[in-house]
């Protein structure tokens, strides 16, 4: 009887350790500039189309990548844009598996702040660069979803200049982990 009780206690403890380890290994996306559920600061807001922000991409970092991650990708998407299909603000892919952050300002191609080998794809404005929020004046605050994908491939197979939707299709085909950070902006 004592042996059974010991084994039951040991097994229960093992299950707890496995569950705790799994929870710790969960992919998380974090920013020192943008806070989940918060308002996006003016530094990250677009500087055109009536908006007067600084258009600086936020600092982003992550933890808990799956063990088999070969690369990462990051997107910024506004599902509330009045287009019928939302709006892609930023697309970054082929981020090396050894990376765990994107520096603030990395969305400016001229600054060369992305990890070596990383590609910045075109957002819906047709630019291969970060385009900050700029919803219509008087519109309800929009949600801006930053999504980090852990991928099972070193590089996704997309042609140069591929649309954000084309890149997104390939990201979903290779996704082994995903984390999001959502913030809002309105004016």
N, C-alpha and C positions, 0 to 999 in steps of 0.2 A: 504494500500500500504506500509506504514512504517513497519507494522508487518511482511509482506512477505519479505521485504528487510532485516529486522532484523533476521528472521529465516534463510534466505539464507546465510547471513554472519555467523551466528552461526553454521550452518551445515558445511559450507566450513571450518571454523576454527576447527571443530571437526574432519573432515576428515584429516586435516593437523596434528593434534595432534596424531591421530591413526597412520598415516603414519610415523611420527617421532618416535613414541614409537616402532613401528615394526622395523624400521631401527636400533634403538639402541639395540634391543634385538637380532640382528643377531649374530650367533656364529662366533667368530674370533679366529684364532690361531696366536700367536705372539712369537718371540724368541729374546732374547738379544744376541744370538750367531750367528744366521743365519738371513739374511735379504732377503725378497721377491725379486726375480730376481737377487740377488747378487751371488758372488762366495762363496762357502762353505770354511770357514777357515781351515787351516791345523790341528787345534785342533780336528776337527770332521772327518778328513780323516782317512781311514783305515791304519793300520800299518802292511802290508804284501802284497804279490803278486806284489812287486815292488813299493808300496806306502809307504811313510815314515811319515804318520800323527800320531796323538796321539790317535785316535779312541775313543774320548770322545763324548758320545751322547750330543746333544745340550740342553740347558735350553729351555723349551717350556711352555707357559702359555696361558690361554684362557679366554674369556669373552663371555657373551651373550648366555649362554646355554638355550635351550628350557625349559620351566617350567616343563615338564613331564619327564625330563632326569632322568634315574635311574642308568646309568653308562656311561663311555666313553671308547673309544679304540683309539689307535694311530697306524698308519702304516707309513713306509718310503719305497717308491717304486721308482725304476729307470726304466722308460718305454723305455729308449734308450739302455739298455744292449743288446748285440748281442746274445740273446738267442732265439729269436722268441716269447718270452713271458715276457720280462722284468726281473727285479730282485728285490725281496723283501729283504730289508736291516734290517728292524726292525718291529716287531709286538708286540704290548702291548695291553692287553684287561682286562676287569673286573676292570677298574679304577673306584673307587667309585664316585658317583655323587657329593659328598662333595669336591672332589679334583678340583683344578683349575690350576695345574701346574705339570710338571715333572722337577725335578732338573737336572742341568747339571751333567752328569756322571751316571744318573739313568739307563742307558743301560748296565751297568756293574753289573751282578747279584751278584758279591761278595761284592759290596758296600752297598747293601740293602737300596737303596734310593727311591724305588718305594713306593707309598701309600699302606698301609696294604690291602691285598686281591688281589692286582694287579698281573696279570700273564704276563710273557714275553714268547711269542710263538717263534717258530723256523722260522728264515728267510731262504732264499734259500741256504745259506752256511751251513745249518744244525745246527746252533748255536741258543740257546735261549739267545741272547744278541744283542746289537747294533753292526752293522758292517758298518762302514763309507764308503764313496765313494772311489772307486778305478777303474775308467774306464781304458781301454787299452791305453797305451802310444801312442800319436798321434791321438787318436780317437777324434772326435769333443766333446766339453763339453756335458756331460749328464745332464738331468734334474732329480732332486731328489725331489719327492713330498711327503711332510709330510701331512698326512690327519688325522684330528681329527673327530671322529664320536661320536655324542650324541645318546645314545641308549635307547630304551623303556623297557629294561630288566636289572636286577641287574647283571646277569651273562649270557654269551653266552654258549650254550650247544655244546661244542666241546671236543673230547677226548684229553687226555694228549699227547703232541707231534704232534698235528694236523699241517698240512702244512699251510703256509700263505694263500694259495688259499682257503682252507677249512674254515679258520677263516674269511677271507674276504667275503665268501658267507654268513656266519651267520651275519656278521656286516651289510651287505646290507639288510638282512631280518628284522633287528631291528632298522635301522637308522631313527632318527627323525630330525637330523640336521647334517651338515657336514661343515667343514672349512678346507682349504688347505693353505699350505705355500710351494712355490716352489723356489728352488735355484739351482745353477749349479756348476759343477766341471769338469775340464778337466786337462790333463797333457801331 
